[in-house]
């Protein structure tokens, strides 16, 4: 077990992430797709669908993220906490050489046989960074992006419940209800861990992150140093009903004819706008950057499929009757 000791200052620095990070979810899912030992029946449908779409050129990703999951994954790919995969990748590639070196040191301790190319990646190889960047985007597009809007909806509901728990019962209500295997007895939080150890936060605080593509609690220190908050990932889905809600996105993915007409990303943008949203929200729902979402919304607007209206400091995108009819695969009402 891992025992996390809080000071008074740490208790004032407990934060709940707005949503899972798309890059971390993508990297963690790479581990799940390789093994049936984690996740059980709840992930089997997703695992089968994803495996059917794997191609040989994605091979390096499975050397980067092994079936051991976060225990052997490079932490540089798990800390971004941004709204879109492109932004998270930009954040990761912009990390300092010192941070990459610290990450490699930990990785080599956990994986003595770390592939040479992974070492070169951490050493700053532009060639390998370009390869990994492209492969992660390719994999994310079919393994994670089709479920992203439903995943974010589940995360939003979960964050609201956590906020209410904090209002009703304070931090005891929040930290004591994260997961059945996470125990809170002030001022110590106990989390399952292969090692028996103690961590003293000493004022750095903790960031609590709901995580969908890793079904067990996970604690991550920040390789930049002890002054940065500890990150506690806890499973967003703890029952089959939540998993089914997220997997339902697969059934709702735009039909082949719609994809052929609009393209996959534009078709996802059209579906994401079925519930009126701003540009940032469209980006989150489709797993794209705000610039990409804005571009596709503009194309759909020019085609008469959605409208865009000013809403406070931002805008609000809404389907037109024609856009709704196209999405529903029916003739528009006269």
C-alpha positions as CSV (number, residue, x, y, z in Angstrom):
1,X,0.0,0.0,0.0
2,X,1.0,3.6,-0.6
3,X,0.3,6.0,2.3
4,X,0.1,9.7,1.3
5,X,0.5,12.1,4.2
6,X,-1.2,15.5,4.0
7,X,-0.3,18.6,5.9
8,X,-2.8,21.5,6.4
9,X,-1.3,23.2,3.4
10,X,-1.8,20.1,1.3
11,X,-5.5,20.0,2.2
12,X,-6.0,23.5,0.8
13,X,-4.3,22.4,-2.4
14,X,-6.5,19.5,-3.4
15,X,-7.8,20.0,-6.9
16,X,-10.1,18.0,-9.2
17,X,-9.1,17.9,-12.9
18,X,-11.8,19.2,-15.3
19,X,-11.6,16.1,-17.4
20,X,-9.3,13.2,-18.4
21,X,-6.3,14.2,-20.5
22,X,-6.7,12.8,-24.1
23,X,-3.0,11.9,-24.4
24,X,-2.8,10.1,-21.1
25,X,-6.0,8.2,-22.0
26,X,-4.5,7.2,-25.3
27,X,-1.3,5.9,-23.9
28,X,-3.0,4.0,-21.1
29,X,-5.4,2.5,-23.6
30,X,-2.4,1.1,-25.5
31,X,-1.7,-1.1,-22.5
32,X,-5.3,-2.3,-22.2
33,X,-5.6,-3.3,-25.8
34,X,-2.6,-5.7,-25.4
35,X,-4.0,-7.7,-22.4
36,X,-7.2,-9.1,-21.1
37,X,-5.8,-9.3,-17.6
38,X,-7.0,-5.7,-16.7
39,X,-10.5,-4.4,-17.1
40,X,-12.3,-7.6,-17.6
41,X,-15.6,-8.0,-19.6
42,X,-16.3,-4.2,-19.5
43,X,-13.5,-3.5,-22.0
44,X,-13.8,-6.6,-24.1
45,X,-16.0,-5.0,-26.8
46,X,-13.8,-2.0,-27.1
47,X,-10.7,-4.2,-27.1
48,X,-12.0,-6.4,-29.9
49,X,-13.1,-3.4,-32.1
50,X,-9.7,-1.7,-31.6
51,X,-7.6,-4.7,-32.3
52,X,-9.4,-5.2,-35.6
53,X,-8.1,-1.7,-36.7
54,X,-4.5,-2.1,-35.6
55,X,-1.9,-2.0,-38.3
56,X,1.8,-2.9,-38.4
57,X,2.9,0.7,-38.5
58,X,1.6,1.2,-35.0
59,X,4.1,-1.3,-33.6
60,X,6.4,1.2,-31.9
61,X,3.5,2.4,-29.7
62,X,3.3,-1.0,-28.1
63,X,7.0,-0.8,-27.2
64,X,6.4,2.6,-25.7
65,X,3.4,1.4,-23.6
66,X,3.6,-2.2,-22.5
67,X,0.8,-4.4,-21.1
68,X,2.1,-3.3,-17.6
69,X,0.3,0.0,-18.1
70,X,1.3,3.1,-16.1
71,X,3.8,1.0,-14.2
72,X,6.1,1.1,-17.3
73,X,4.7,4.0,-19.3
74,X,6.9,7.1,-19.8
75,X,5.4,9.7,-17.4
76,X,6.0,12.5,-19.9
77,X,3.0,11.3,-21.8
78,X,0.7,11.2,-18.7
79,X,0.9,14.7,-17.3
80,X,-0.3,17.1,-20.0
81,X,-3.9,17.8,-18.7
82,X,-5.1,19.8,-21.8
83,X,-8.3,19.7,-23.7
84,X,-7.2,18.1,-27.0
85,X,-4.7,15.5,-28.2
86,X,-2.7,18.0,-30.4
87,X,-2.4,20.4,-27.4
88,X,-1.3,17.5,-25.1
89,X,1.3,16.4,-27.6
90,X,2.6,20.0,-28.0
91,X,2.9,20.2,-24.2
92,X,4.8,16.9,-24.1
93,X,7.3,17.7,-26.8
94,X,7.9,21.1,-25.2
95,X,9.1,19.6,-21.9
96,X,12.6,20.5,-20.9
97,X,15.6,18.2,-21.6
98,X,16.0,17.9,-17.9
99,X,12.4,16.6,-17.5
100,X,12.9,14.0,-20.3
101,X,16.2,12.9,-18.7
102,X,14.5,12.4,-15.3
103,X,11.7,10.5,-17.1
104,X,14.2,8.2,-18.8
105,X,16.0,7.5,-15.5
106,X,12.8,6.3,-13.9
107,X,11.8,4.3,-17.0
108,X,15.2,2.5,-17.2
109,X,14.8,1.6,-13.6
110,X,11.3,0.1,-14.2
111,X,12.3,-1.4,-17.6
112,X,15.9,-2.4,-17.7
113,X,15.5,-3.5,-21.3
114,X,14.0,-0.2,-22.5
115,X,14.2,-0.2,-26.3
116,X,17.1,1.8,-27.8
117,X,14.7,4.0,-29.8
118,X,12.8,4.9,-26.7
119,X,16.0,6.1,-25.2
120,X,16.7,8.1,-28.3
121,X,13.2,9.6,-28.1
122,X,13.9,10.8,-24.5
123,X,17.3,12.1,-25.7
124,X,15.5,14.5,-28.1
125,X,15.5,12.6,-31.4
126,X,13.4,14.6,-33.8
127,X,12.9,11.6,-36.1
128,X,11.4,9.4,-33.3
129,X,9.3,12.3,-32.0
130,X,7.8,12.8,-35.4
131,X,7.1,9.0,-35.7
132,X,5.5,8.8,-32.3
133,X,3.5,11.9,-32.8
134,X,2.0,10.6,-36.1
135,X,1.3,7.1,-34.7
136,X,-0.4,8.4,-31.6
137,X,-2.7,10.6,-33.6
138,X,-3.5,7.7,-36.0
139,X,-4.3,5.3,-33.1
140,X,-6.2,7.9,-31.1
141,X,-8.5,8.5,-34.1
142,X,-10.1,5.1,-33.9
143,X,-9.3,3.8,-30.4
144,X,-10.3,6.9,-28.3
145,X,-11.8,9.7,-30.3
146,X,-15.1,7.9,-31.2
147,X,-15.9,7.6,-27.5
148,X,-14.6,11.0,-26.4
149,X,-17.8,13.0,-26.2
150,X,-19.5,10.3,-24.1
151,X,-16.4,10.0,-22.0
152,X,-16.4,13.7,-21.3
153,X,-20.1,13.7,-20.4
154,X,-19.4,10.9,-17.9
155,X,-16.4,12.9,-16.5
156,X,-18.5,16.1,-16.2
157,X,-21.2,14.1,-14.2
158,X,-18.5,12.6,-12.0
159,X,-16.9,16.0,-11.3
160,X,-20.3,17.4,-10.3
161,X,-20.8,14.5,-7.9
162,X,-17.4,15.0,-6.4
163,X,-18.0,18.7,-5.9
164,X,-21.3,18.0,-4.2
165,X,-19.6,15.5,-1.9
166,X,-17.1,18.1,-1.0
167,X,-19.9,20.7,-0.3
168,X,-21.8,18.2,1.8
169,X,-19.0,16.5,3.7
170,X,-15.8,18.5,3.1
171,X,-12.6,16.9,1.9
172,X,-13.5,13.9,4.0
173,X,-16.4,13.4,1.7
174,X,-14.3,13.8,-1.4
175,X,-11.2,11.8,-0.5
176,X,-13.2,9.1,1.2
177,X,-15.4,8.3,-1.7
178,X,-13.1,8.2,-4.7
179,X,-12.8,4.4,-4.9
180,X,-13.5,1.4,-2.6
181,X,-9.8,0.6,-2.5
182,X,-8.8,4.2,-1.7
183,X,-9.1,4.8,2.1
184,X,-9.0,8.2,3.8
185,X,-8.2,8.5,7.5
186,X,-7.1,12.1,8.0
187,X,-4.4,13.1,7.4
188,X,-3.4,9.9,5.5
189,X,-4.8,8.7,2.1
190,X,-4.0,5.0,1.5
191,X,-3.9,3.8,-2.1
192,X,-3.2,0.2,-3.5
193,X,0.4,-0.1,-4.7
194,X,2.8,-2.9,-5.4
195,X,5.2,-1.3,-3.0
196,X,4.7,-0.5,0.7
197,X,5.8,3.1,1.0
198,X,5.0,6.5,2.4
199,X,4.9,9.8,0.6
200,X,4.8,13.1,2.5
201,X,3.4,15.9,0.3
202,X,4.9,18.8,2.3
203,X,2.6,21.4,0.9
204,X,2.7,20.5,-2.8
205,X,-1.0,19.3,-2.8
206,X,-2.6,16.8,-5.0
207,X,-4.4,16.7,-8.3
208,X,-7.3,14.2,-8.5
209,X,-7.9,13.0,-12.1
210,X,-10.8,10.8,-13.3
211,X,-9.3,8.3,-15.7
212,X,-11.4,6.0,-18.0
213,X,-8.8,3.9,-19.8
214,X,-7.2,2.6,-16.6
215,X,-9.6,0.7,-14.3
216,X,-7.4,0.9,-11.1
217,X,-6.2,3.7,-8.8
218,X,-2.9,5.1,-9.9
219,X,-0.5,7.5,-8.1
220,X,2.1,9.4,-10.1
221,X,4.8,11.7,-8.7
222,X,6.0,14.5,-11.0
223,X,9.6,13.9,-12.2
224,X,10.1,17.7,-12.1
225,X,10.5,17.6,-8.4
226,X,8.6,17.4,-5.0
227,X,7.3,20.9,-5.3
228,X,4.8,19.8,-8.0
229,X,1.5,18.3,-7.0
230,X,1.1,14.5,-6.7
231,X,-1.3,13.2,-9.3
232,X,-3.9,10.6,-8.2
233,X,-5.8,8.9,-11.1
234,X,-8.9,7.1,-10.0
235,X,-11.3,5.1,-12.2
236,X,-14.1,7.1,-13.8
237,X,-16.1,4.0,-14.5
238,X,-16.7,1.6,-11.7
239,X,-19.7,-0.3,-13.1
240,X,-20.9,-1.8,-16.4
241,X,-23.6,0.9,-16.8
242,X,-21.0,3.7,-17.0
243,X,-18.9,1.7,-19.5
244,X,-22.0,1.0,-21.6
245,X,-22.8,4.7,-21.6
246,X,-19.4,5.5,-23.1
247,X,-19.3,2.6,-25.5
248,X,-22.7,3.7,-26.8
249,X,-20.8,6.3,-28.8
250,X,-19.6,3.6,-31.1
251,X,-23.2,2.8,-32.1
252,X,-23.8,6.5,-32.5
253,X,-20.8,7.1,-34.7
254,X,-21.8,8.8,-38.0
255,X,-22.8,6.2,-40.6
256,X,-20.5,5.3,-43.4
257,X,-22.5,7.4,-46.0
258,X,-22.2,10.5,-43.8
259,X,-18.5,10.0,-43.3
260,X,-18.1,9.5,-47.0
261,X,-19.9,12.8,-47.6
262,X,-18.3,14.9,-44.9
263,X,-15.2,13.1,-43.8
264,X,-14.8,11.4,-40.4
265,X,-13.7,14.5,-38.4
266,X,-16.4,16.7,-39.9
267,X,-19.0,14.1,-39.4
268,X,-18.0,13.8,-35.7
269,X,-18.2,17.6,-35.5
270,X,-21.7,17.6,-36.9
271,X,-22.8,15.0,-34.3
272,X,-21.0,16.9,-31.5
273,X,-23.1,19.9,-32.4
274,X,-26.4,18.0,-31.8
275,X,-26.1,19.4,-28.3
276,X,-25.4,23.1,-28.9
277,X,-21.9,24.0,-27.8
278,X,-19.0,26.5,-28.0
279,X,-15.9,25.9,-30.1
280,X,-13.8,24.7,-27.1
281,X,-16.5,22.2,-26.2
282,X,-16.8,20.9,-29.8
283,X,-13.0,20.4,-29.7
284,X,-13.3,18.4,-26.5
285,X,-16.1,16.3,-27.8
286,X,-14.3,15.5,-31.0
287,X,-10.8,15.1,-29.6
288,X,-9.4,17.9,-31.8
289,X,-7.8,21.3,-31.2
290,X,-10.0,24.4,-31.0
291,X,-8.6,25.6,-34.3
292,X,-9.6,22.4,-36.0
293,X,-13.1,22.4,-34.5
294,X,-13.5,26.0,-35.5
295,X,-12.5,25.2,-39.1
296,X,-14.9,22.3,-39.5
297,X,-17.7,24.3,-37.8
298,X,-17.1,27.0,-40.4
299,X,-17.3,24.5,-43.3
300,X,-20.5,23.0,-41.9
301,X,-22.0,26.5,-41.4
302,X,-21.2,27.4,-45.0
303,X,-23.0,24.3,-46.1
304,X,-26.1,25.3,-44.1
305,X,-25.7,22.4,-41.6
306,X,-25.2,24.5,-38.4
307,X,-25.5,28.1,-37.2
308,X,-23.1,30.1,-35.1
309,X,-24.2,32.8,-32.7
310,X,-22.3,35.0,-30.3
311,X,-22.8,34.0,-26.7
312,X,-21.0,36.2,-24.2
313,X,-17.3,36.2,-24.9
314,X,-17.5,33.1,-27.1
315,X,-19.8,31.6,-29.7
316,X,-22.5,28.8,-29.7
317,X,-22.8,26.3,-32.6
318,X,-26.3,24.8,-33.2
319,X,-27.5,22.4,-35.9
320,X,-29.9,23.7,-38.5
321,X,-33.0,21.7,-39.4
322,X,-31.0,20.5,-42.5
323,X,-28.1,19.5,-40.3
324,X,-30.4,17.6,-37.9
325,X,-32.1,15.8,-40.8
326,X,-28.8,14.8,-42.3
327,X,-27.7,13.5,-38.9
328,X,-31.0,11.6,-38.5
329,X,-30.8,10.2,-42.0
330,X,-34.3,11.5,-42.9
331,X,-35.7,14.2,-45.3
332,X,-35.9,17.7,-43.7
333,X,-39.3,18.9,-42.8
334,X,-40.8,21.4,-45.3
